Amino acid sequence: MLELPIVPVKAKVKNPRFLILFGLPKSGKTTLAARLDNNLIIDLEGGSEFMDALAIQARTSTDLKTIANAIYLKNQEVGHKFYKRITIDNSTRLEEICMDYAIELYRKTPQGKNYKGTDITTMEHGAGYMWIRKAVKDMLHAFQNLCDEFILIGHTKDVNINESGEEVTKMTLDLAGKLSSIMEGESDAVGYVFRKGNKTIVSFKGGGLISQARAPHLAGKEIVVAESTTDETGNTNITTYWDRIFKPDLN
């Protein structure tokens, strides 16, 4: 028989299991990901090739499926999650390369079995975007299930939102249509990455940004996650503070 709780249940999760980091190009997102311990970067654009990183390249949805299967088999071999964290970099490119997978999904339906097109977004009444959303979500969920903490890196775009009758411009994840809000809704934390002087900061504040966090140590905060210094020889050294976002695991 089901026993209903009569006292508050203690928190079981401290850190975001699905973290979205978005910001302007060259704001340091990939550099941050490369410096996170036991974090496999699924690199869709080649940005990680300019730095030391635990990374693998992917350019097609077939590449992504092959990588996901290889990680699944490795997890089975070792008996646990081989990578604590997996990062997909970046969301805009992911949406583009999932086009063929979206078409594949649509062609498996009775109404789509004779579809010959190559751009499903051109379907009448925007019907194709549903299949893009499904393809992207399927791909993200596949990787989420292979690790403890999943990160999606993305670029930013401006959108106009009506707040109490007033048009307000806000920044959000650069994805088509409803996919941005869907991904942000499914995530545990959405952070806007920006630089200020020699610091890289992640903002989990609301207001002018569409961002939020379920974790109390992130919600409403601006967190310095990296600082750079230049030595006397001109070399740049970067110190990261990922422990400000991913706290030690709860026992």
SVG drawing of the C-alpha trace seen along z (x, -y; Angstrom):
<svg xmlns="http://www.w3.org/2000/svg" viewBox="-2 -49 61 54">
<polyline fill="none" stroke="black" stroke-width="0.4" points="0.0,0.0 1.3,-3.4 2.4,-5.5 2.0,-9.2 4.7,-11.4 3.9,-13.2 7.1,-15.2 9.2,-17.0 11.5,-14.7 15.1,-15.7 16.7,-16.9 18.2,-14.1 19.8,-16.2 22.1,-19.2 23.6,-19.8 21.9,-20.4 21.5,-17.2 20.8,-19.1 22.6,-22.4 22.3,-24.9 25.0,-27.4 24.4,-30.0 26.1,-33.2 27.7,-35.2 30.3,-33.5 33.8,-33.4 32.5,-34.1 34.5,-31.2 31.8,-28.4 33.9,-25.7 37.0,-26.6 35.0,-26.2 33.7,-22.8 37.2,-21.6 38.3,-22.4 35.5,-20.5 36.6,-17.2 35.5,-13.9 33.4,-15.8 33.3,-14.4 32.6,-17.2 30.6,-16.1 32.0,-18.8 29.8,-19.7 31.9,-22.6 35.5,-21.9 36.0,-24.5 37.6,-22.1 40.4,-21.3 42.1,-24.6 42.6,-23.4 43.4,-20.4 40.1,-18.8 38.4,-15.4 36.5,-15.7 35.2,-13.8 34.0,-15.3 30.6,-14.7 29.2,-16.2 26.1,-14.1 23.3,-12.5 24.8,-9.2 28.0,-10.3 26.0,-11.1 24.2,-7.8 27.5,-6.0 29.1,-7.9 26.1,-7.4 26.1,-3.6 29.9,-3.5 29.4,-5.2 26.5,-2.9 28.6,0.1 31.5,-1.3 29.0,-1.9 27.9,1.7 31.6,2.8 32.6,0.9 29.3,1.3 28.8,-2.4 28.6,-5.8 32.1,-6.0 31.8,-9.8 30.3,-11.7 29.4,-14.5 28.7,-14.9 28.6,-18.2 27.1,-18.9 28.6,-21.9 26.5,-23.5 22.7,-23.5 22.4,-25.5 24.6,-23.1 22.8,-20.2 19.5,-21.4 21.0,-21.6 22.5,-18.2 19.3,-16.6 17.5,-17.5 18.2,-14.1 17.1,-12.3 13.9,-14.3 13.2,-13.3 13.9,-9.7 11.4,-9.9 8.8,-11.4 9.2,-8.8 8.4,-6.1 4.9,-7.5 2.1,-6.6 1.7,-10.2 5.5,-10.6 6.4,-7.3 6.6,-9.0 8.3,-12.2 11.1,-13.1 12.2,-16.5 15.5,-17.4 14.3,-20.3 11.4,-19.3 11.0,-22.9 9.5,-23.8 6.4,-21.7 3.1,-23.5 1.9,-25.2 5.2,-24.6 4.4,-20.9 8.0,-19.9 9.2,-21.7 7.5,-19.2 9.8,-16.5 12.9,-18.7 11.9,-19.2 11.4,-15.4 14.8,-14.6 16.7,-17.1 15.0,-16.0 15.6,-12.3 19.3,-13.0 19.6,-15.0 17.8,-12.4 20.0,-9.7 23.1,-11.4 21.4,-12.5 20.8,-8.8 24.5,-8.0 25.9,-10.3 25.1,-11.8 25.3,-15.5 24.5,-16.7 25.5,-20.1 24.1,-21.8 26.1,-24.8 24.4,-27.2 24.5,-30.7 22.1,-33.5 19.4,-35.3 17.1,-38.2 13.4,-37.7 10.5,-40.1 8.2,-39.2 5.1,-41.0 5.2,-41.6 2.2,-43.3 1.4,-45.0 5.0,-46.1 7.4,-44.7 10.6,-43.6 13.7,-42.2 15.3,-39.3 18.0,-36.8 17.4,-33.1 18.9,-30.0 19.3,-30.2 16.9,-27.4 14.0,-27.6 10.4,-28.2 9.3,-26.5 12.4,-24.3 14.3,-26.9 11.6,-27.3 11.1,-23.5 14.8,-22.8 15.0,-25.6 11.9,-24.1 13.4,-20.6 16.7,-21.8 17.6,-22.2 19.5,-25.4 20.0,-27.9 23.0,-30.2 24.1,-33.1 27.9,-33.2 29.7,-36.5 33.1,-38.1 33.9,-41.0 37.5,-42.1 39.6,-39.0 36.6,-37.1 34.1,-34.7 30.8,-34.8 27.6,-32.7 24.4,-34.5 21.5,-32.5 19.5,-35.7 16.0,-36.3 14.7,-39.6 16.6,-40.7 17.6,-37.1 15.5,-34.0 17.4,-31.9 16.7,-30.0 18.0,-27.4 16.4,-24.8 19.5,-24.4 19.4,-27.0 23.2,-27.6 22.7,-28.8 19.2,-30.5 19.4,-34.2 23.2,-34.3 26.0,-35.6 28.9,-33.2 32.6,-33.8 33.6,-30.5 37.0,-31.4 39.7,-34.1 42.6,-34.7 46.0,-36.1 49.0,-36.9 52.5,-36.1 55.7,-38.0 56.3,-35.9 52.9,-36.8 51.3,-33.4 47.7,-33.4 46.7,-31.2 43.1,-30.3 41.8,-29.2 38.3,-27.7 35.9,-27.4 33.5,-24.7 33.0,-23.6 30.8,-26.8 28.3,-25.2 28.8,-21.4 29.1,-21.0 30.4,-17.8 27.8,-15.0 25.3,-14.4 25.9,-11.2"/>
</svg>
